Amino acid sequence: AAFRYKSKNGIVAQGDTFEKDFGPEGIWTGKVIEDTAPFDGWIVEYSDGSRETLPRQEVEDLVRESREADEE
């Protein structure tokens, strides 16, 4: 699924919000709620209360891409 992440200063932190496109189900707003350290990811929670874990590297790449898009 497409994923757009908005972060403060490009650093992923608890409380950051993002939007994730689930295709036909629509775009859902989510929030980073917990770092899975020492595991490599973040637990996120969506507006409907569902949760998933996203890989740290994926989120960092998406944060960078989002910041670059905002600068254009």
C-alpha positions as CSV (number, residue, x, y, z in Angstrom):
1,A,0.0,0.0,0.0
2,A,1.1,3.5,-0.6
3,F,2.4,5.2,2.5
4,R,2.9,8.9,3.3
5,Y,4.6,9.8,6.5
6,K,4.8,13.2,8.2
7,S,7.5,13.5,10.8
8,K,9.1,16.3,12.9
9,N,12.6,17.1,11.6
10,G,12.7,13.8,9.6
11,I,13.1,11.8,12.8
12,V,10.4,9.2,13.5
13,A,9.1,9.6,17.0
14,Q,6.2,8.5,19.1
15,G,3.1,10.6,18.4
16,D,4.0,11.4,14.7
17,T,1.1,11.1,12.4
18,F,0.8,9.8,8.8
19,E,-1.6,8.7,6.1
20,K,-1.6,5.2,4.5
21,D,-3.5,4.4,1.3
22,F,-5.3,1.1,1.5
23,G,-6.5,1.3,-2.1
24,P,-10.3,0.6,-2.3
25,E,-10.6,0.9,1.5
26,G,-9.4,4.5,1.3
27,I,-6.7,6.5,3.1
28,W,-6.5,6.0,6.8
29,T,-4.8,8.4,9.3
30,G,-2.5,6.7,11.8
31,K,-0.2,7.6,14.6
32,V,3.1,6.1,15.8
33,I,2.5,4.8,19.3
34,E,5.5,2.7,20.2
35,D,9.1,1.9,19.2
36,T,9.6,-1.8,18.9
37,A,13.3,-1.6,20.0
38,P,15.3,-3.7,20.1
39,F,13.2,-5.0,17.1
40,D,13.4,-3.0,14.0
41,G,10.1,-1.3,13.6
42,W,7.3,1.0,14.9
43,I,3.8,0.0,16.1
44,V,1.2,2.3,14.6
45,E,-2.5,2.8,15.4
46,Y,-5.1,3.9,12.9
47,S,-8.2,6.0,13.6
48,D,-10.4,2.9,13.7
49,G,-8.2,1.4,16.5
50,S,-6.4,-1.2,14.4
51,R,-2.7,-1.6,14.8
52,E,0.2,-2.8,12.7
53,T,4.0,-2.8,12.9
54,L,5.9,-1.1,10.1
55,P,9.7,-1.7,9.4
56,R,11.9,1.1,10.7
57,Q,13.9,1.4,7.5
58,E,10.7,1.7,5.4
59,V,9.5,4.5,7.7
60,E,12.8,6.3,7.6
61,D,12.9,6.1,3.8
62,L,9.4,7.4,3.5
63,V,10.1,10.2,6.0
64,R,13.0,11.3,3.8
65,E,10.9,11.0,0.6
66,S,8.1,13.0,2.2
67,R,10.5,15.8,3.2
68,E,12.0,15.9,-0.2
69,A,8.5,16.2,-1.8
70,D,7.6,19.0,0.6
71,E,10.7,20.9,-0.5
72,E,9.8,20.8,-4.2
